Amino acid sequence: THIDGHQHMHVLPTVLPIVIEQAKQYSINAIRIPDESSLFVNYMYSPVRLLGKVGLSTVAAKARPTIRDNGIYSTQYFWGM
């Protein structure tokens, strides 16, 4: 049905091409993108979590066009890192 990697590893630049290849091979047409909107500010008491959220959202946002260009759907919104 879809791909949702453990700890969001599937969007890392070195892992993403493998994930896309496997998605195509097994006819999986969607990949969950953990690109959380900056409007969700539930990290104001934890700078470490905020830094992780910003880093992951940046990597995820960069993965989105690659996923789309390969004909795979992705989530439009995400909340809950």
JOKA-V444034 format. One record per residue. N is the residue number from 0. RES is the residue in three letters. PSI is psi in radians with two decimals (NA if undefined). D_FIRST is the distance of its C-alpha to the first C-alpha in whole Angstrom. Layout:
N/RES/PSI/D_FIRST ; N/RES/PSI/D_FIRST
This chain:
0/THR/-0.93/0 ; 1/HIS/2.93/4 ; 2/ILE/2.32/7 ; 3/ASP/1.69/10 ; 4/GLY/2.63/13 ; 5/HIS/2.26/16 ; 6/GLN/0.44/19 ; 7/HIS/0.43/17 ; 8/MET/-0.42/18 ; 9/HIS/-0.28/15 ; 10/VAL/-0.04/17 ; 11/LEU/2.45/21 ; 12/PRO/-0.56/22 ; 13/THR/-0.35/23 ; 14/VAL/-0.58/19 ; 15/LEU/-0.79/17 ; 16/PRO/-0.62/18 ; 17/ILE/-0.74/17 ; 18/VAL/-0.77/14 ; 19/ILE/-0.76/14 ; 20/GLU/-0.79/15 ; 21/GLN/-0.66/13 ; 22/ALA/-0.77/10 ; 23/LYS/-0.76/12 ; 24/GLN/-0.65/13 ; 25/TYR/0.30/10 ; 26/SER/0.72/9 ; 27/ILE/2.13/6 ; 28/ASN/0.21/7 ; 29/ALA/2.51/7 ; 30/ILE/2.28/9 ; 31/ARG/2.25/11 ; 32/ILE/2.01/14 ; 33/PRO/1.06/17 ; 34/ASP/1.54/20 ; 35/GLU/2.30/22 ; 36/SER/2.53/24 ; 37/SER/-0.17/28 ; 38/LEU/-0.38/29 ; 39/PHE/1.74/27 ; 40/VAL/1.06/30 ; 41/ASN/0.40/30 ; 42/TYR/0.21/31 ; 43/MET/-0.29/35 ; 44/TYR/0.04/36 ; 45/SER/1.64/34 ; 46/PRO/-0.59/35 ; 47/VAL/-0.78/33 ; 48/ARG/-0.65/30 ; 49/LEU/-0.77/30 ; 50/LEU/-0.75/31 ; 51/GLY/-0.73/27 ; 52/LYS/-0.80/26 ; 53/VAL/-0.78/28 ; 54/GLY/-0.84/27 ; 55/LEU/-0.74/23 ; 56/SER/-0.63/23 ; 57/THR/-0.83/25 ; 58/VAL/-0.75/23 ; 59/ALA/-0.73/20 ; 60/ALA/-0.63/21 ; 61/LYS/-0.46/23 ; 62/ALA/-0.49/19 ; 63/ARG/-0.86/18 ; 64/PRO/-0.65/20 ; 65/THR/-0.74/19 ; 66/ILE/-0.83/15 ; 67/ARG/-0.75/16 ; 68/ASP/-0.32/19 ; 69/ASN/0.20/16 ; 70/GLY/0.43/15 ; 71/ILE/2.39/11 ; 72/TYR/2.73/11 ; 73/SER/2.85/12 ; 74/THR/2.53/13 ; 75/GLN/-0.60/16 ; 76/TYR/2.71/18 ; 77/PHE/2.45/17 ; 78/TRP/2.36/20 ; 79/GLY/0.81/21 ; 80/MET/NA/21
